[in-house]
Amino acid sequence: MRVLILGGDGYLGWPTAMHLSARGHEVAVADSYLRRSLCRENDCDPLFPVPNLHERMRLWKQHSGRRIDVTVGDLTDWAVMAALVQRLKPEAIIHYAEQPAAPYSMLDRKAAALTLHNNLGVTFNLIQAVRAFVPDAHIVKLGTMGEYGTPNIDIEEGWIDVEHKGRRQKFLYPRQAGSLYHTTKIMDTDLLWFYVRVWKLRVTDLMQGPVYGLTTAESETRDDTSLLSFLNYDEMFGTVLNRFIVQAVAGYPLTVYGKGNQIRGYLNIRDTLICLRLAVEKPAAPGELRILNQFTEVFSVNQLAQRVHDVGRKLGLDVTIKSVANPRIEAEEHYYNPAHHGLLEMGLTPTYLTDDLLADMIERVIPHRDNIVAERFLRRITWA
Ligand SMILES: NC(=O)c1ccc[n+]([C@@H]2O[C@H](COP(=O)([O-])OP(=O)(O)OC[C@H]3O[C@@H](n4cnc5c(N)ncnc54)[C@H](O)[C@@H]3O)[C@@H](O)[C@H]2O)c1
């Protein structure tokens, strides 16, 4: 299939591009380097540098013999989006191209405005471009489990049947996000759902949990880091388990926010790629908004910290755990029971977080220990 990946330079975007290319899909990527420039502006450089998209494309071609089409441009600019979709005529479009950090979205007015305009702007332009140039194309959009929040009832897979005064109707499951970033994801879902109803678009919205991991089958084809995704370990852009791994290697306490009983659904980056491939290869029907909850295991922050502590100690690292004042406004103890059947039924075989896998992540970070800047771990970006 012809697959266009918006946000193809990102933590998930580049590994997805190689994964789909390796399986014979004709892949194109587009990115504005927003993530790189926000990291640079905010002193959040990743653990090791990675090549730019054109260089990545050349390395991948050398290795696989397969070409990935590269466009560098801002997809909130209609001219960029329109030209891209018109030229490539993709059959599937994966939309990763958003500002994905909750703490960044809560930093100040400017960061909040950027997050709002950027995320909704790309989603809106994509919808318009699909309608104008490839109305049968399948949009695969990355949402987040954070859209649901932590309600005191079971979380369903996107939809809920409501019975009210003797009548029934299926609705989008209620959403109540914990940051402005997550709120933009809810707004994206609402936009998509509206245009699915009126224009019969084909859409899959993947409610993904926090992703962890460094290597994928395709990046392991080289001994160096040149095909790896970047790894952020800072408070702003680093997801929790990736941050704990780097803290363990640095000999810095694993920083648990508040009581640490915040529970979320997590998945390995390798499983993200498989979920995306399954969604692309089994498209939603015209007029369908298919919502899939994309995670494989549920952990509290305390459980993750304890696992990294235990494995790190076995490897001879001086790992400690420290509770710090929670910068976020969130429930630190809550009910959490989210459904996640759809992707398993479509063929996902989960990669579980074993001790061996944690040890492997730690061992791959150790050679980069000298790059770690400890001040990046705790920036105290507060929600209040
Ligand atoms: N990583 C996770 O744990 C996680 C969890 C749940 C959901 N998600 C979602 O998955 C998607 C990808 O996440 P990620 O971790 O790879 O983030 P990322 O920041 O690494 O990737 C997003 C990419 O999109 C690009 N981008 C952003 N705005 C753009 C624009 N206007 N024009 C062109 N390119 C633009 C960025 O430069 C970046 O390379 C995001 O939508 C995110 O919200 C990620």
The ligand as a Gaussian input file, in Angstrom:
#p B3LYP/6-31G(d) Opt

LIG

0 1
 N        5.083000       8.316000      22.636000
 C        4.045000       8.002000      23.401000
 O        4.198000       7.436000      24.482000
 C        2.648000       8.329000      22.938000
 C        1.560000       7.862000      23.697000
 C        0.266000       8.137000      23.271000
 C        0.060000       8.856000      22.108000
 N        1.129000       9.314000      21.384000
 C        0.865000      10.069000      20.163000
 O        1.591000       9.498000      19.104000
 C        2.029000      10.495000      18.205000
 C        3.535000      10.376000      18.008000
 O        4.161000      10.501000      19.276000
 P        5.733000      10.567000      19.402000
 O        6.063000      10.148000      20.773000
 O        6.351000       9.893000      18.250000
 O        5.950000      12.138000      19.306000
 P        7.068000      12.933000      18.488000
 O        7.025000      14.355000      18.937000
 O        8.363000      12.243000      18.594000
 O        6.529000      12.804000      16.990000
 C        5.668000      13.715000      16.397000
 C        6.355000      14.239000      15.147000
 O        5.448000      15.106000      14.477000
 C        6.153000      16.235000      14.026000
 N        5.217000      17.345000      13.912000
 C        4.494000      17.940000      14.882000
 N        3.770000      18.943000      14.380000
 C        4.022000      18.989000      13.052000
 C        3.586000      19.808000      11.996000
 N        2.770000      20.841000      12.210000
 N        4.031000      19.551000      10.746000
 C        4.888000      18.526000      10.504000
 N        5.362000      17.731000      11.481000
 C        4.927000      17.957000      12.743000
 C        7.221000      16.476000      15.079000
 O        8.311000      17.229000      14.586000
 C        7.608000      15.053000      15.479000
 O        8.697000      14.588000      14.726000
 C        1.608000      11.833000      18.786000
 O        0.429000      12.268000      18.155000
 C        1.343000      11.508000      20.235000
 O        0.372000      12.367000      20.771000
 C        2.413000       9.063000      21.776000

